[in-house]
Amino acid sequence: MNGDGLLTHNEAQNWYRNGNGVPITVDASGISLSYVDPNVFANSNTYTVSLLGHSDLTQGTVYGQLDLTYQDNGFVTIESNTYDFRTDDHNWFGGDFIRNFLTVIAGINDGFGSPNARPFNIIFQGQTYVGFPNKNN
């Protein structure tokens, strides 16, 4: 990581290959969730969102899915996430085929199965906004 609080795909790929599974902390305010409708929290204060197809390609490929917890006034926190290439917890033929296929391709690209490759946790510090352009500052 270069100290900017963000995680690029190249940084994640390098950490997966060389970081020995050590967790990384990123700034939650750097995650764009303006497309998430705050009304999804009407019946529950938690929501899982897929970034693939909704955010820029980098965020989608690095974070995949995120578990959000609504705080107040449009702010959410993001639960820790694991950078790995698991498909066993997603149904290949129940709507997750494309997700799983892309996950396998990404894993091959990032070195899945190589002796040094290690999944790592991504810890999100702070909050970000949903439903509006990023208003975190």
CYANA upper distance limits for C-alpha pairs under 8 A (distance plus 0.5 A):
  1 MET  CA      5 GLY  CA      8.44
  1 MET  CA      6 LEU  CA      8.39
  1 MET  CA      7 LEU  CA      7.39
  1 MET  CA     11 GLU  CA      6.41
  5 GLY  CA     25 THR  CA      7.81
  5 GLY  CA     26 VAL  CA      5.21
  5 GLY  CA     27 ASP  CA      5.45
  5 GLY  CA     30 GLY  CA      8.16
  6 LEU  CA     26 VAL  CA      6.04
  6 LEU  CA     27 ASP  CA      6.76
  6 LEU  CA     30 GLY  CA      6.87
  7 LEU  CA     11 GLU  CA      6.58
  7 LEU  CA     12 ALA  CA      6.86
  7 LEU  CA     26 VAL  CA      7.26
  7 LEU  CA     62 VAL  CA      8.03
  8 THR  CA     12 ALA  CA      6.67
  8 THR  CA     58 THR  CA      6.83
  8 THR  CA     59 GLN  CA      8.12
  8 THR  CA     62 VAL  CA      7.57
  9 HIS  CA     13 GLN  CA      6.47
  9 HIS  CA     58 THR  CA      6.33
  9 HIS  CA     59 GLN  CA      8.37
  9 HIS  CA     61 THR  CA      7.38
  9 HIS  CA     62 VAL  CA      6.12
 10 ASN  CA     14 ASN  CA      6.58
 11 GLU  CA     15 TRP  CA      6.58
 12 ALA  CA     16 TYR  CA      6.51
 12 ALA  CA     62 VAL  CA      7.27
 12 ALA  CA     83 TYR  CA      8.30
 13 GLN  CA     17 ARG  CA      6.82
 13 GLN  CA    110 ASP  CA      6.05
 14 ASN  CA     18 ASN  CA      6.36
 14 ASN  CA     19 GLY  CA      7.82
 15 TRP  CA     19 GLY  CA      4.85
 15 TRP  CA     20 ASN  CA      8.15
 15 TRP  CA     21 GLY  CA      8.41
 16 TYR  CA     20 ASN  CA      7.92
 16 TYR  CA     21 GLY  CA      7.58
 16 TYR  CA     83 TYR  CA      8.09
 16 TYR  CA    110 ASP  CA      7.99
 16 TYR  CA    117 ALA  CA      5.87
 16 TYR  CA    118 ARG  CA      5.83
 16 TYR  CA    119 PRO  CA      6.44
 16 TYR  CA    120 PHE  CA      7.33
 17 ARG  CA    110 ASP  CA      7.97
 17 ARG  CA    111 GLY  CA      7.24
 17 ARG  CA    116 ASN  CA      6.10
 17 ARG  CA    117 ALA  CA      4.76
 17 ARG  CA    118 ARG  CA      6.93
 18 ASN  CA    116 ASN  CA      6.91
 18 ASN  CA    117 ALA  CA      7.26
 18 ASN  CA    118 ARG  CA      8.27
 19 GLY  CA    118 ARG  CA      7.78
 19 GLY  CA    120 PHE  CA      8.50
 20 ASN  CA    116 ASN  CA      7.73
 20 ASN  CA    117 ALA  CA      7.91
 20 ASN  CA    118 ARG  CA      6.26
 20 ASN  CA    120 PHE  CA      8.47
 21 GLY  CA    118 ARG  CA      5.45
 21 GLY  CA    119 PRO  CA      5.98
 21 GLY  CA    120 PHE  CA      5.00
 21 GLY  CA    121 ASN  CA      8.04
 22 VAL  CA    120 PHE  CA      6.39
 22 VAL  CA    121 ASN  CA      7.81
 23 PRO  CA    120 PHE  CA      5.81
 23 PRO  CA    121 ASN  CA      5.13
 23 PRO  CA    122 ILE  CA      6.32
 23 PRO  CA    123 ILE  CA      7.56
 24 ILE  CA    120 PHE  CA      7.97
 24 ILE  CA    121 ASN  CA      6.89
 24 ILE  CA    122 ILE  CA      5.54
 24 ILE  CA    123 ILE  CA      6.57
 25 THR  CA    122 ILE  CA      6.30
 25 THR  CA    123 ILE  CA      5.05
 25 THR  CA    124 PHE  CA      6.31
 25 THR  CA    125 GLN  CA      7.14
 26 VAL  CA    122 ILE  CA      7.52
 26 VAL  CA    123 ILE  CA      6.69
 26 VAL  CA    124 PHE  CA      5.63
 26 VAL  CA    125 GLN  CA      6.55
 27 ASP  CA     31 ILE  CA      8.28
 27 ASP  CA    124 PHE  CA      6.27
 27 ASP  CA    125 GLN  CA      5.58
 27 ASP  CA    126 GLY  CA      6.87
 27 ASP  CA    127 GLN  CA      8.43
 28 ALA  CA     77 THR  CA      7.80
 28 ALA  CA     78 ILE  CA      7.43
 28 ALA  CA    124 PHE  CA      5.64
 28 ALA  CA    125 GLN  CA      5.99
 28 ALA  CA    126 GLY  CA      5.98
 28 ALA  CA    127 GLN  CA      5.74
 28 ALA  CA    128 THR  CA      6.12
 29 SER  CA    126 GLY  CA      7.34
 29 SER  CA    127 GLN  CA      6.14
 29 SER  CA    128 THR  CA      4.90
 29 SER  CA    129 TYR  CA      7.99
 29 SER  CA    134 ASN  CA      8.13
 29 SER  CA    136 ASN  CA      6.65
 30 GLY  CA    128 THR  CA      7.98
 31 ILE  CA     59 GLN  CA      7.78
 31 ILE  CA    128 THR  CA      7.36
 32 SER  CA     55 SER  CA      7.21
 32 SER  CA    128 THR  CA      8.15
 32 SER  CA    129 TYR  CA      8.29
 32 SER  CA    133 PRO  CA      8.44
 32 SER  CA    134 ASN  CA      7.08
 33 LEU  CA     55 SER  CA      8.01
 33 LEU  CA    128 THR  CA      8.01
 33 LEU  CA    129 TYR  CA      6.97
 33 LEU  CA    130 VAL  CA      5.56
 33 LEU  CA    131 GLY  CA      7.36
 33 LEU  CA    132 PHE  CA      8.41
 33 LEU  CA    134 ASN  CA      8.21
 34 SER  CA    129 TYR  CA      7.25
 34 SER  CA    130 VAL  CA      5.32
 34 SER  CA    131 GLY  CA      4.87
 34 SER  CA    132 PHE  CA      5.16
 34 SER  CA    133 PRO  CA      5.75
 34 SER  CA    134 ASN  CA      7.09
 35 TYR  CA     54 HIS  CA      7.71
 35 TYR  CA    130 VAL  CA      7.41
 35 TYR  CA    131 GLY  CA      6.02
 35 TYR  CA    132 PHE  CA      7.86
 36 VAL  CA     40 VAL  CA      8.37
 36 VAL  CA     49 VAL  CA      8.46
 36 VAL  CA    130 VAL  CA      5.89
 36 VAL  CA    131 GLY  CA      5.61
 37 ASP  CA    130 VAL  CA      7.15
 37 ASP  CA    131 GLY  CA      5.44
 38 PRO  CA     42 ALA  CA      8.25
 38 PRO  CA     74 GLY  CA      6.97
 38 PRO  CA    130 VAL  CA      6.59
 38 PRO  CA    131 GLY  CA      6.17
 40 VAL  CA     44 SER  CA      8.21
 40 VAL  CA     47 TYR  CA      7.60
 41 PHE  CA     45 ASN  CA      5.57
 41 PHE  CA     46 THR  CA      6.99
 41 PHE  CA     47 TYR  CA      7.40
 41 PHE  CA     70 TYR  CA      7.30
 45 ASN  CA     69 THR  CA      6.05
 45 ASN  CA     70 TYR  CA      5.50
 45 ASN  CA     71 GLN  CA      8.25
 46 THR  CA     67 ASP  CA      7.52
 46 THR  CA     68 LEU  CA      5.98
 46 THR  CA     69 THR  CA      4.98
 46 THR  CA     70 TYR  CA      6.70
 47 TYR  CA     67 ASP  CA      6.33
 47 TYR  CA     68 LEU  CA      5.68
 47 TYR  CA     69 THR  CA      7.11
 48 THR  CA     65 GLN  CA      7.23
 48 THR  CA     66 LEU  CA      6.07
 48 THR  CA     67 ASP  CA      4.88
 48 THR  CA     68 LEU  CA      6.50
 49 VAL  CA     65 GLN  CA      6.00
 49 VAL  CA     66 LEU  CA      5.89
 49 VAL  CA     67 ASP  CA      7.01
 49 VAL  CA     68 LEU  CA      8.02
 50 SER  CA     54 HIS  CA      8.00
 50 SER  CA     60 GLY  CA      8.01
 50 SER  CA     64 GLY  CA      6.32
 50 SER  CA     65 GLN  CA      4.70
 50 SER  CA     66 LEU  CA      6.92
 51 LEU  CA     55 SER  CA      5.93
 51 LEU  CA     59 GLN  CA      7.14
 51 LEU  CA     60 GLY  CA      5.02
 51 LEU  CA     63 TYR  CA      7.62
 51 LEU  CA     64 GLY  CA      6.00
 51 LEU  CA     65 GLN  CA      6.38
 51 LEU  CA     66 LEU  CA      8.03
 52 LEU  CA     57 LEU  CA      7.56
 52 LEU  CA     59 GLN  CA      8.25
 52 LEU  CA     60 GLY  CA      4.78
 52 LEU  CA     61 THR  CA      7.38
 52 LEU  CA     64 GLY  CA      6.61
 52 LEU  CA     65 GLN  CA      8.30
 53 GLY  CA     57 LEU  CA      8.09
 53 GLY  CA     60 GLY  CA      7.64
 54 HIS  CA     60 GLY  CA      8.14
 55 SER  CA     59 GLN  CA      6.77
 55 SER  CA     60 GLY  CA      6.64
 56 ASP  CA     60 GLY  CA      6.95
 57 LEU  CA     61 THR  CA      6.59
 58 THR  CA     62 VAL  CA      6.53
 59 GLN  CA     63 TYR  CA      6.24
 59 GLN  CA     64 GLY  CA      7.85
 60 GLY  CA     64 GLY  CA      5.47
 60 GLY  CA     65 GLN  CA      8.32
 62 VAL  CA     83 TYR  CA      7.74
 63 TYR  CA     81 ASN  CA      7.82
 63 TYR  CA     83 TYR  CA      7.61
 66 LEU  CA     78 ILE  CA      7.17
 66 LEU  CA     79 GLU  CA      7.55
 66 LEU  CA     81 ASN  CA      7.41
 67 ASP  CA     78 ILE  CA      6.33
 67 ASP  CA     79 GLU  CA      5.98
 68 LEU  CA     76 VAL  CA      6.56
 68 LEU  CA     77 THR  CA      6.26
 68 LEU  CA     78 ILE  CA      5.23
 68 LEU  CA     79 GLU  CA      6.82
 69 THR  CA     76 VAL  CA      5.81
 69 THR  CA     77 THR  CA      5.79
 69 THR  CA     78 ILE  CA      6.89
 69 THR  CA     79 GLU  CA      8.07
 70 TYR  CA     74 GLY  CA      7.78
 70 TYR  CA     75 PHE  CA      6.71
 70 TYR  CA     76 VAL  CA      4.95
 70 TYR  CA     77 THR  CA      7.15
 71 GLN  CA     75 PHE  CA      5.96
 71 GLN  CA     76 VAL  CA      5.74
 71 GLN  CA     77 THR  CA      7.49
 72 ASP  CA     76 VAL  CA      7.92
 74 GLY  CA    129 TYR  CA      5.96
 74 GLY  CA    130 VAL  CA      6.04
 74 GLY  CA    131 GLY  CA      7.61
 75 PHE  CA    127 GLN  CA      6.70
 75 PHE  CA    128 THR  CA      6.03
 75 PHE  CA    129 TYR  CA      5.03
 75 PHE  CA    130 VAL  CA      6.87
 76 VAL  CA    127 GLN  CA      5.99
 76 VAL  CA    128 THR  CA      6.07
 76 VAL  CA    129 TYR  CA      6.62
 76 VAL  CA    130 VAL  CA      7.54
 77 THR  CA    124 PHE  CA      8.17
 77 THR  CA    126 GLY  CA      7.14
 77 THR  CA    127 GLN  CA      5.27
 77 THR  CA    128 THR  CA      7.11
 78 ILE  CA    124 PHE  CA      6.44
 78 ILE  CA    127 GLN  CA      7.73
 79 GLU  CA    123 ILE  CA      7.78
 79 GLU  CA    124 PHE  CA      7.29
 80 SER  CA    121 ASN  CA      7.07
 80 SER  CA    122 ILE  CA      6.02
 80 SER  CA    123 ILE  CA      5.16
 80 SER  CA    124 PHE  CA      6.63
 81 ASN  CA    121 ASN  CA      6.11
 81 ASN  CA    122 ILE  CA      5.58
 81 ASN  CA    123 ILE  CA      7.23
 82 THR  CA    119 PRO  CA      7.19
 82 THR  CA    120 PHE  CA      6.08
 82 THR  CA    121 ASN  CA      4.83
 82 THR  CA    122 ILE  CA      6.36
 83 TYR  CA    119 PRO  CA      5.96
 83 TYR  CA    120 PHE  CA      5.90
 83 TYR  CA    121 ASN  CA      6.66
 83 TYR  CA    122 ILE  CA      7.45
 84 ASP  CA    107 GLY  CA      8.18
 84 ASP  CA    118 ARG  CA      8.43
 84 ASP  CA    119 PRO  CA      5.42
 84 ASP  CA    120 PHE  CA      7.65
 85 PHE  CA    103 THR  CA      6.23
 85 PHE  CA    104 VAL  CA      7.11
 85 PHE  CA    106 ALA  CA      8.08
 85 PHE  CA    107 GLY  CA      6.04
 85 PHE  CA    112 PHE  CA      8.02
 86 ARG  CA    103 THR  CA      8.00
 87 THR  CA     91 ASN  CA      8.39
 87 THR  CA     92 TRP  CA      8.45
 87 THR  CA    100 ASN  CA      6.17
 87 THR  CA    103 THR  CA      7.78
 87 THR  CA    104 VAL  CA      8.32
 90 HIS  CA     96 ASP  CA      6.69
 90 HIS  CA    100 ASN  CA      7.79
 91 ASN  CA     95 GLY  CA      7.47
 91 ASN  CA     96 ASP  CA      6.17
 91 ASN  CA     97 PHE  CA      7.76
 92 TRP  CA     96 ASP  CA      5.84
 92 TRP  CA     97 PHE  CA      5.12
 92 TRP  CA    100 ASN  CA      7.10
 93 PHE  CA     97 PHE  CA      6.26
 96 ASP  CA    100 ASN  CA      6.50
 97 PHE  CA    101 PHE  CA      6.47
 98 ILE  CA    102 LEU  CA      6.59
 99 ARG  CA    103 THR  CA      6.60
100 ASN  CA    104 VAL  CA      6.70
101 PHE  CA    105 ILE  CA      6.88
102 LEU  CA    106 ALA  CA      6.52
103 THR  CA    107 GLY  CA      6.54
104 VAL  CA    108 ILE  CA      6.81
105 ILE  CA    109 ASN  CA      6.78
106 ALA  CA    110 ASP  CA      6.51
107 GLY  CA    111 GLY  CA      6.60
107 GLY  CA    112 PHE  CA      5.37
108 ILE  CA    112 PHE  CA      5.86
108 ILE  CA    113 GLY  CA      8.46
111 GLY  CA    117 ALA  CA      6.84
112 PHE  CA    117 ALA  CA      6.71
113 GLY  CA    117 ALA  CA      7.20
127 GLN  CA    136 ASN  CA      8.31
128 THR  CA    134 ASN  CA      7.77
128 THR  CA    135 LYS  CA      8.47
128 THR  CA    136 ASN  CA      6.78
129 TYR  CA    133 PRO  CA      8.13
129 TYR  CA    134 ASN  CA      6.44
129 TYR  CA    135 LYS  CA      7.11
129 TYR  CA    136 ASN  CA      7.31
130 VAL  CA    134 ASN  CA      8.35
